[in-house]
Amino acid sequence: MKRMNIVVAGNSFAGFTAAIELKRLVGYDHEVIVIGKSPYFVFVPSLIWYPFGLRKEDDIMFDVRGPMSRMDIKFIEAEIVRFDPFEKQVWLHEEYLPYDYLVIATGFKPDFESVPGSGPGKFSHCISDLDCAREARRAWSEYVKKGGPMVIGNAPNAANYAAGYEFLFNVRYQLAKESNLKDSTVNFVTSEPYLGHLGIGGGMRFRETAEKLLENYSIPFDVDTAITEVLPEKVVLENGKVIESKFTMIVPGVVGSDAVRNSQSVGNERGFIETNDEYRHHEFPEIYAAGIAVQIENPDDAEPGCSLPRTSYPTEMMARTAAWNIFADIFGKEKMSLPFSDINAYEAIDAENQGTMLIGAHMLSPRGFDVIIPGPQAHWAKIAHERYFMLSRSMGII
Ligand SMILES: Cc1cc2nc3c(=O)[nH]c(=O)nc-3n(C[C@H](O)[C@H](O)[C@H](O)COP(=O)(O)OP(=O)(O)OC[C@H]3O[C@@H](n4cnc5c(N)ncnc54)[C@H](O)[C@@H]3O)c2cc1C
């Protein structure tokens, strides 16, 4: 059998999982190569704590080269400029890599352009990656010296609305803890149609919990509205309000990675990849995709601008499915199909010393079994997940 060259683009939740699973399945007779901008895996869910000094960088990142080389996976540190699906090539700046199979796991790019004044170096912060979070940490350490009103927001098409709630509740906890911040206020703004919708329709009764929490903490909020602009110390909303803010954090909307957007016929107009339920590209059968890079259709009754949650569990399930299907292609086995709506819904929403766990048999309605469990155990579940994830993945166990 010909030695297959399998290239995985990206080394975060989707790329790392796909590469390890692929190597386990195809063995040493086939090559698995991972290309990533940085050799470090960052556990993004813990960035909600990073700006407050609650995590060090070493706590939430590891070098993927160790576990990958132990498994005979080649890692190339480089920026992918574009994919050429016609010639089956991945282009780096000056050279290209040929592939027999390709898994695109290049995730998302924050869409700062749709909210003028937002993003790094401008007037609001974000925690979508470590660079943004470092800037948010510096701004937070300045903010705590003076205090004042704040805005925490979820922009339309955010990949994970829960992150906005987690950051909000962690901010509230910090305000309650610091005596000089007792008079500071935090406002919450979200594009969701109502509190606790989370992009999945709120069917898990998180709405009631979120409303109660914001009422108990006396947090003013605006729902069903977009942030249209961020100005120095001001946030302008689509509903006409202008809110004063000395520290602003917005979970941004997302578009696909530049590498996909620069490639002909690979992604759609927003830079996401359209696949079938095997996570195989609609047009090019040797291309698979996993994680946020994949276009997931909102259900018919979804509210405009309110995107589905794109969390790590479904990301890893898509990556495993894509890996299996490449293995099945090569070895003539039966393919696996996993519609996104059938994936289990798991989420622990942290509120520093407490939180809420959401568990559902399916991501989308009809969800069958679903339950929410509020209480301090959600905070501990989130920490346990972080510790288990960091330990297992840094050892190459997925
Ligand atoms: C603040 C925040 C909190 C979150 N909290 C949770 C949570 O509590 N629980 C949960 O399950 N999920 C959470 N998520 C979602 C979770 O982080 C995502 O599901 C996950 O990151 C998706 O992984 P991915 O591999 O698809 O994409 P990404 O994480 O976006 O990774 C893409 C990878 O591709 C690389 N890449 C991109 N372009 C190129 C290029 N041109 N060349 C080379 N490499 C490239 C990037 O460097 C990166 O390594 C949170 C997200 C955020 C932003």
The ligand as an ORCA input file, in Angstrom:
! r2SCAN-3c Opt
* xyz 0 1
  C     -12.805     32.637     26.243
  C     -13.209     31.275     25.808
  C     -13.635     30.364     26.754
  C     -14.005     29.097     26.357
  N     -14.428     28.234     27.315
  C     -14.742     26.980     26.963
  C     -15.148     26.043     27.949
  O     -15.246     26.354     29.127
  N     -15.416     24.791     27.571
  C     -15.295     24.398     26.267
  O     -15.534     23.229     25.970
  N     -14.939     25.261     25.296
  C     -14.664     26.539     25.602
  N     -14.296     27.410     24.641
  C     -14.274     26.973     23.232
  C     -12.990     26.255     22.863
  O     -11.897     27.075     23.165
  C     -13.057     25.908     21.382
  O     -14.034     24.904     21.210
  C     -11.758     25.371     20.837
  O     -10.719     26.311     20.995
  C     -11.899     25.046     19.358
  O     -10.730     24.401     18.932
  P     -10.275     24.375     17.412
  O      -9.098     23.480     17.378
  O     -11.415     24.088     16.518
  O      -9.853     25.879     17.044
  P      -8.813     26.880     17.696
  O      -8.745     26.698     19.163
  O      -9.185     28.206     17.142
  O      -7.394     26.448     17.103
  C      -6.960     26.689     15.805
  C      -5.494     26.317     15.694
  O      -5.064     26.516     14.364
  C      -3.875     27.303     14.351
  N      -3.888     28.089     13.124
  C      -4.823     28.962     12.707
  N      -4.472     29.499     11.534
  C      -3.289     28.937     11.203
  C      -2.417     29.106     10.097
  N      -2.690     29.949      9.109
  N      -1.266     28.401     10.087
  C      -0.941     27.518     11.076
  N      -1.747     27.331     12.147
  C      -2.903     28.028     12.211
  C      -3.981     28.171     15.597
  O      -2.714     28.666     15.976
  C      -4.577     27.165     16.588
  O      -3.588     26.349     17.141
  C     -13.944     28.723     24.991
  C     -13.529     29.638     24.029
  C     -13.174     30.923     24.426
  C     -12.726     31.915     23.363
*
